[in-house]
């Protein structure tokens, strides 16, 4: 049985990208568009995703209205974990600023009941982007920004372990996160 699970788990790997920029933009758009049941995002900021998909907050709200579950975990910009990761990436407090910007982008979706956004202060070893049966995992390499690190694309297969392993990690962080409140208004 263990050999069968190992073989199935290996089959879950769809492809490997040497860095996040190598993930084709149409793949992100397609995964977002096609998701009907589940969207889970675990990041410190994930700003690139919202910058390159400006309709994403509206899409997430529509998915919830159609019955999907949407859970987004953003790094809490104030605790030590985000500050430390920003220092390790060489961008210091800019990572916290990026997390704040992402939360602002999400505010229109946050007013839709069922779009769940939480803040976390965990040490993040991977960013995780789940769209139904597909998950993109962006490992965090010490000393390098997330965008310069590899991305692995997995697709769930019954009896396999890798997809479920990463989703347990997401659930672990989700359980420890706290509900994100609307950001305070900025003076214009």
N, C-alpha and C positions, 0 to 999 in steps of 0.2 A: 504494500500500500504506500509506503514512504517513497519508493522509487517512482511510482505512478504520480504522486503529488509533486515530486521534484521535476519530472518531465513536463507535467501540466504547467508548473510555475515558470519554467523556462519558456514555454510556448506563450505565456502572457506578454512577454516583451515583444512589442511591435517594432520599435526602432529606438535608436540611441542618437542623440544630437550632441556634438562636442561642446556647445554652449547654447544658452537660451535664444540668442539671436538667430541660430541656425534652424529653429523651429519655424516652419513656414507660416506666415501670417494667415493664409487661408485655412490652415489646420485649426488654429485657435478659433477663427470665425465659425468654421464648420462644427466644431465640438460644441461651442456655445449655442449655435442655432439648433442643432439636432437634439440637444438635451431636453428630455421631457419629464424625467422622474427626479433627478438629483443633480444639484450643483453644489459642490463643496470647494471652498478655496481657503487655504491656510498659508498666510504670508506675513512678512513684517509690513510690507507696503504694497507690493504688486502693482505699483503705479503704471508700469509699462502696459499692463493688460487693459486698464481703463483709458489710458492715453490713446492706445491703438484701436480701441473699441468704444468710441464715445457714446454709443447707444446701449452699452452694457447695463447700466442701472435700469433703464426702461425694459430691456429684455428680461432681466431677472424678475422684475415686478410682474411682467406678463406671464412668465413661467410659473410663478407662484399662483397667480389667478387661474391658471390652467391645471393646477394640482401638483406641481413639482415642489420638492423641498429645496430651499436655498439656504445654505449656511456659509457665512463668510467670517473668517477669523483674521483680524488685523492685529499687528503688533501694537500694544499699548505704547504710545510714544514717550511716556514718562518714566517707567521703571528702568532698572539697570540693564536688562537683557538687550533692549533696542539700542541703548547708548553704547554698550560694549560692542555689539555687532557693527554699528556705524563706525566705531573706531577701528575695528578689525578690517572693515572694507576700505578704510581710508577716506570716508566721507563724514565722519563725526556725527554731529547733530542733524545733518541733512537727511539721514534715514528716518529720524523721528518726524521731520517736516514732511517727508514723502508719505509716511503713514497718515499724517493729518490730512494731507491733500486727498488721498484715496478715500478717507472717511467722508470728506466733503462731497466727493464725486458720488458716493453711495447714498447720500441723504435723500434724494428723490425716491429711491427704491425702499429706503428704510421706513417711509411713511405707508408702505403697502403691508398690511398684516400678513405675516408669514415669511417675509424676507428677514431672516435672522442674521444680525451682525453682532459679533462679540469681539472684545479686545482680549489679547493674551499677553502674558509676560514670560512665556516659556523660552528656554533656549531652543531655537529653531534649527534643527539639523537638516530639514528639507522643506522647501515650499511644495505644497500639494495642490493640484488643480484637478478636481474630479468632475466629469461630465458623464452622467449615467454609468456606463460600463467601461469608460476610458478614464485613465488617470495619467497626468503628466507630473513627474516628480523631478524637482530641481534641487539636487543636493547642494548644501552650503559647504564650501571649501574654505577653511581658515585662511584669512588674508586676501580673499578674492570676492568681489561683488557677485551677487547672485547671477546677474546676467552673463558673467564670464564662466559660469559653471555648467556642467553637463545637464542634459534633460533626458529622462527616460520615459518612453510612452508605453504604458501597460494597458492591456484590455483584460477584463475579468473573464476567467474561465472557471466553471464549477470544478471543485476539487483542487484547484491550484491555491497557492499561498500568498504570492507577492502582492497582488491587488489588495487582498484582505489585510495583509500586514500593514501596508501604508494607511489604509482606512482606519485601522485600530489606532494608529498614531494620531490621525486626525481626531478621532473620537476622544482620545486621551486629552488632547489640547482643548477640544471643545468643552469637555466637562469642567475644565479649570478656568475657562474664559469667563468674562463678565459682560453683560449686555452693554453694547455701545450706546451711549446717549448721543443725541444730536449735538453737533459741534456748536460752541457758542458763536453767535453772529460776529462777523468781522466788520469793523467800521469801514465804510467805503468813501 
